[in-house]
Amino acid sequence: MQLTEVTTTGLAKDFIRVNVELNRSNPNYIRPLDKDVEEVFNPQKNKTFRHGQCIRWVLFAPDGKCIGRIAAFTNKKYKNKGDEFPVGGIGFFDCINDQSAADMLFDVAKHWLMQRGVEAMDGPINFGERDRWWGLVTEGFQEPLYCMNYNPPYYRELFEHYGFRPFFNQICIGLDPKKKLSDKLHERHAIYANSAYRCIPIDKNKLEKFAADFSYVYNKAWAGHGGLKELKKDQVMLMFKKMRPVMDERIIWFTYHKEQPIAMFINLPDLNQWFKYLDGKFSLFHKLKFLWIKKTKPCKKCTGLVFGIVPEYQGKGLDAYMIVESGKVIQWQTPYTEYEMQWIGDFNPKMLNVAASLGDTFQSRVLTTYRYLFDRTREFKRHPMVS
C-alpha cells in the first residue's frame, strides 16, 4: 500500500473518487456534490485557512486502486469547552474494511499533527463549520442529509480499534410532520394565543429584516456555547442569499413579543432529495437539470437547522406556541412527510429537551465525534455537559 499526499488536480479527483467507489453499492449512499468537498480545501472559498492548515492523502493498493483517504487539520480557533491542550482534527476518512490500511491513514495524520504541536486529534470533523461533514455515523444508516457524512458500519470498529474514543455523540431527532400535534402542545399554545406574541413565516422580500432578527436570537441563545461564535447581520444575510433559491417560506418561522424577536424555527427542504440525481456534479448543465428536478420531483423531506428561544423566554411554553402556529401551515399546506433535525450534542440536554418538545419525536440517527489522545497515559475526558 502507498500513501500519496494530494498535490495535483488528478490526486484531488482521486480523493473524491475514493468516497464514491467505496460507497456506491450502498443503496442509502448519496454522492456529495464534488464542489462542496473541494471548497473545503480551497483557500479562496474556506475562511478557516486564515487561522489553520490542512493536508490530504490518498491510499493506493499495489494495483493502483484507490482504497482510502484522509485529511488532517490544525485550526487555532478550534476549541471545545474544557480543552486544556491544543487539539487537531481529521476528516473525510474513507477506507476499505482493513485495519492495517486504516492504521496507515490514522498514523500519517497523527504524525503530521504532532509535528504542529497539537496533543490530540478529533474526528471525523470538518475543516470549518460544525454544520457540515461532522461525525461518524454510528446508528441509523439511512440516506444522509445534505452535507452530512455517510459511512458503512465497519468504520466504527476501524476508529475504536485504533484507539479513538467517543468524545461526544451527535443526536438527530425525527418526527412525522403530518401527525396530529398533542393536546398538551395545544394547551400550552393557548396561553399565548390572542396576546402580544405573534409567530410569522419568513418573507423572501424582507430578508434584511429577518437576517437582523436571526442574528439577535442566535447570539442571545447560542453564542459562546460549545465554541459557537456570534453571527453578525451581514453574515446571516450572506447565508440567506445563498439559501434563497431553495427557501420554502412556509417552513421558516420567527416569533415576536411586542415586535421584539424572541424565537425562531428554521427549516429547509433536504437538498439531497434533489442532489442525489446529479451524481456529484453541478456544472451549468447540472444546474439546469437541478431546476427541472426541483420542479418535477417534490421534496418530501425537510430538515431542521435551528430551533431556538432567547434565554429569558425559555421554559415558559413558548416552544409550544411556535410549534402549533407553524404547524398549521407545515401540516396542511406543504408536501413534507418526513422531518429530521440536524444533530444536537449529547452534552447539551437543554437543547435535546427543546427538540423533544416539538412533538412525538424519535432518535433518527446518531453520529459520533471521536478523540484520540497522543499521550496514551493522559486521562481521557468526554466533552463536558453544557449547563
WOVEN-V641973 format. One record per residue. N is the residue number from 0. SS is DSSP state (h for helix, s for strand, l for the rest). PHI is phi in degrees with one decimal (NA if undefined). PSI is psi as a letter, one per 30 degrees, with the letter a starting at -180 (999 if undefined). Layout:
BEGIN
N:SS:PHI:PSI / N:SS:PHI:PSI
END
This chain:
BEGIN
0:l:NA:k / 1:s:-131.8:k / 2:s:-92.6:k / 3:s:-131.5:k / 4:s:-69.2:k / 5:l:-78.2:j / 6:l:-130.8:f / 7:l:-131.4:l / 8:h:-62.2:e / 9:h:-63.4:e / 10:h:-69.6:e / 11:h:-63.4:e / 12:h:-68.5:e / 13:h:-62.2:e / 14:h:-58.9:e / 15:h:-68.3:e / 16:h:-65.3:e / 17:h:-55.5:e / 18:h:-60.6:e / 19:h:-67.4:e / 20:h:-68.4:e / 21:h:-77.8:f / 22:h:-115.5:f / 23:l:-55.9:e / 24:l:-76.9:f / 25:l:-83.0:k / 26:l:-63.8:f / 27:l:-90.9:f / 28:l:-72.7:k / 29:l:-121.5:k / 30:l:-66.1:k / 31:l:-63.8:l / 32:l:-64.3:k / 33:h:-53.2:e / 34:h:-63.5:e / 35:h:-67.2:e / 36:h:-77.9:e / 37:h:-61.9:e / 38:h:-66.2:f / 39:h:-60.8:e / 40:h:-102.9:g / 41:l:-109.4:j / 42:l:-58.3:f / 43:l:-77.5:f / 44:l:-106.4:f / 45:l:-113.2:j / 46:h:-70.1:f / 47:h:-64.4:f / 48:h:-62.4:f / 49:h:-66.6:f / 50:h:-137.1:g / 51:s:-160.3:l / 52:s:-132.2:l / 53:s:-146.8:l / 54:s:-149.7:l / 55:s:-132.0:l / 56:s:-134.6:l / 57:s:-119.4:k / 58:s:-104.3:k / 59:s:-110.7:k / 60:l:-77.1:l / 61:l:-55.9:f / 62:l:-85.5:g / 63:l:90.9:f / 64:l:-75.7:k / 65:s:-73.3:k / 66:s:-125.5:g / 67:s:-173.5:l / 68:s:-157.5:l / 69:s:-163.0:l / 70:s:-124.5:k / 71:s:-128.5:k / 72:s:-138.6:k / 73:s:-117.8:k / 74:s:-151.6:j / 75:l:-59.3:f / 76:l:-94.9:g / 77:l:-84.3:j / 78:l:-153.4:k / 79:l:-100.1:l / 80:l:-55.7:k / 81:l:92.7:f / 82:l:-64.5:k / 83:l:-111.6:g / 84:l:-152.3:l / 85:l:-69.2:k / 86:s:-124.7:k / 87:s:-99.3:a / 88:s:-140.9:l / 89:s:-125.8:l / 90:s:-163.1:l / 91:s:52.7:h / 92:s:-83.0:k / 93:s:-142.9:k / 94:s:-163.2:k / 95:l:-64.5:l / 96:l:-79.7:i / 97:l:-148.9:j / 98:h:-62.9:e / 99:h:-65.2:e / 100:h:-67.3:e / 101:h:-61.9:e / 102:h:-62.7:e / 103:h:-61.4:e / 104:h:-67.5:e / 105:h:-63.7:e / 106:h:-63.3:e / 107:h:-65.5:e / 108:h:-67.5:e / 109:h:-60.2:e / 110:h:-65.3:e / 111:h:-63.4:e / 112:h:-69.3:e / 113:h:-60.6:e / 114:l:-65.1:f / 115:l:-105.5:g / 116:l:85.6:g / 117:l:-89.3:l / 118:l:-118.7:g / 119:s:-161.5:l / 120:s:-133.8:k / 121:s:-103.1:k / 122:s:-178.0:l / 123:l:-77.5:k / 124:l:-127.6:l / 125:l:-101.1:l / 126:l:-88.3:i / 127:l:154.8:b / 128:l:-67.5:l / 129:l:-83.1:f / 130:l:-85.3:g / 131:l:-135.4:k / 132:l:50.4:h / 133:l:-122.9:j / 134:l:98.5:l / 135:s:-98.6:k / 136:s:-68.2:k / 137:s:-119.6:f / 138:s:-146.8:k / 139:l:78.7:i / 140:l:-86.4:i / 141:l:-99.0:a / 142:l:-55.8:k / 143:l:-72.8:l / 144:l:-73.1:l / 145:l:-57.2:k / 146:l:60.7:h / 147:l:-108.1:k / 148:l:-60.8:l / 149:l:-138.9:k / 150:l:-154.9:l / 151:l:-69.0:l / 152:l:-59.3:f / 153:l:-69.2:f / 154:h:-59.4:e / 155:h:-58.0:e / 156:h:-65.7:e / 157:h:-60.8:e / 158:h:-66.7:e / 159:h:-72.4:e / 160:h:-67.4:e / 161:h:-68.8:f / 162:l:127.7:f / 163:l:-65.9:k / 164:s:-127.5:k / 165:s:-61.4:k / 166:s:-87.6:e / 167:s:-160.6:l / 168:s:-99.4:k / 169:s:-114.0:j / 170:s:-93.4:k / 171:s:-103.9:k / 172:s:-113.6:k / 173:s:-119.6:l / 174:s:-160.9:l / 175:l:-92.2:j / 176:l:-68.5:f / 177:l:-94.9:f / 178:l:-74.3:k / 179:l:-60.0:k / 180:l:-71.3:l / 181:l:-68.8:l / 182:h:-61.4:e / 183:h:-61.5:e / 184:h:-63.0:e / 185:h:-65.5:e / 186:h:-64.9:e / 187:h:-70.4:e / 188:h:-62.1:e / 189:h:-61.8:f / 190:l:-61.2:e / 191:l:-101.1:f / 192:l:-65.1:k / 193:l:56.0:h / 194:l:-125.7:a / 195:l:-82.2:g / 196:s:-99.8:k / 197:s:-147.3:k / 198:s:-125.7:k / 199:s:-133.6:l / 200:s:-78.0:l / 201:l:-66.1:l / 202:l:-120.5:j / 203:h:-59.6:f / 204:h:-83.5:f / 205:h:-130.4:h / 206:h:-64.5:e / 207:h:-59.9:e / 208:h:-62.3:e / 209:h:-71.2:f / 210:h:-64.5:e / 211:h:-64.8:e / 212:h:-66.8:e / 213:h:-60.7:e / 214:h:-62.5:e / 215:h:-64.2:e / 216:h:-66.5:e / 217:h:-59.5:e / 218:h:-67.3:e / 219:h:-72.9:e / 220:h:-88.6:e / 221:l:-126.5:e / 222:l:-53.4:k / 223:l:95.0:f / 224:l:-93.3:k / 225:l:59.2:g / 226:l:82.6:g / 227:l:-77.6:k / 228:l:-97.0:l / 229:l:-65.6:k / 230:l:-112.0:k / 231:l:-86.1:l / 232:h:-55.1:e / 233:h:-62.4:e / 234:h:-64.7:e / 235:h:-66.6:e / 236:h:-63.1:e / 237:h:-63.0:e / 238:h:-62.8:e / 239:h:-63.2:e / 240:h:-64.6:e / 241:h:-69.1:e / 242:h:-77.2:f / 243:h:-51.5:e / 244:h:-61.5:f / 245:h:-114.6:g / 246:l:-63.4:k / 247:l:-114.5:j / 248:h:-58.0:f / 249:h:-74.5:f / 250:h:-122.9:g / 251:s:-123.8:j / 252:s:-129.2:k / 253:s:-126.9:k / 254:s:-117.4:k / 255:s:-130.8:k / 256:s:-123.9:j / 257:l:51.6:h / 258:l:71.4:g / 259:s:-91.7:k / 260:s:-65.7:k / 261:s:-131.1:f / 262:s:-161.5:l / 263:s:-152.3:l / 264:s:-137.4:j / 265:s:-105.9:k / 266:s:-133.5:l / 267:s:-138.0:l / 268:s:-59.0:k / 269:l:-73.6:j / 270:l:-61.5:f / 271:h:-63.5:f / 272:h:-67.8:f / 273:h:-102.9:e / 274:h:-66.9:f / 275:l:-64.3:f / 276:l:-91.2:f / 277:l:-102.8:f / 278:l:52.1:h / 279:l:82.6:f / 280:l:-98.6:l / 281:l:-147.6:h / 282:l:-73.1:a / 283:h:-57.5:e / 284:h:-59.6:e / 285:h:-71.0:e / 286:h:-65.0:e / 287:h:-66.0:e / 288:h:-62.7:e / 289:h:-59.6:e / 290:h:-62.0:e / 291:h:-68.5:e / 292:h:-62.8:e / 293:h:-60.0:e / 294:h:-79.8:e / 295:h:-100.5:f / 296:l:-123.7:j / 297:l:-57.1:k / 298:l:-74.4:k / 299:l:-98.5:f / 300:s:-125.8:k / 301:s:-121.8:l / 302:s:-126.3:k / 303:s:-87.3:k / 304:s:-95.0:e / 305:s:-144.4:k / 306:s:-134.3:j / 307:s:-147.1:k / 308:s:-133.2:k / 309:l:-63.0:k / 310:h:-53.0:e / 311:h:-69.5:f / 312:h:-109.9:g / 313:l:-76.9:l / 314:l:73.3:g / 315:l:-118.2:g / 316:l:86.8:g / 317:h:-66.2:f / 318:h:-59.2:e / 319:h:-64.8:e / 320:h:-60.8:e / 321:h:-69.4:e / 322:h:-64.6:e / 323:h:-68.4:e / 324:h:-63.0:e / 325:h:-69.8:e / 326:h:-62.1:f / 327:h:-58.6:e / 328:h:-92.6:e / 329:h:-60.8:e / 330:h:-69.4:e / 331:h:-110.1:f / 332:h:-123.3:g / 333:l:-129.4:l / 334:l:-88.3:g / 335:l:-76.9:k / 336:l:-113.0:f / 337:s:-132.6:k / 338:s:-144.2:k / 339:s:-143.2:k / 340:s:-83.9:k / 341:l:-60.2:l / 342:l:-65.7:l / 343:s:-125.3:k / 344:s:-65.7:k / 345:l:-69.0:f / 346:l:-83.2:g / 347:l:-123.3:i / 348:h:-61.9:f / 349:h:-61.7:e / 350:h:-70.7:e / 351:h:-64.7:e / 352:h:-67.6:e / 353:h:-62.6:e / 354:h:-62.5:e / 355:h:-63.9:f / 356:l:-72.0:f / 357:l:-65.7:f / 358:l:143.2:b / 359:l:-83.5:i / 360:l:-95.4:l / 361:s:-147.0:l / 362:s:-79.7:j / 363:s:-85.9:e / 364:s:-166.4:l / 365:s:-129.6:k / 366:s:-112.9:l / 367:s:-130.2:k / 368:s:-94.4:j / 369:s:-95.8:l / 370:s:-132.0:k / 371:s:-125.7:j / 372:s:-87.1:k / 373:l:-68.0:e / 374:l:-85.5:j / 375:l:-72.3:f / 376:l:-93.4:f / 377:l:-71.6:k / 378:l:-66.6:k / 379:l:-85.3:k / 380:l:-126.3:k / 381:l:-73.3:l / 382:l:-55.8:k / 383:l:-67.2:l / 384:l:-70.5:k / 385:l:-93.5:k / 386:l:-81.4:999
END
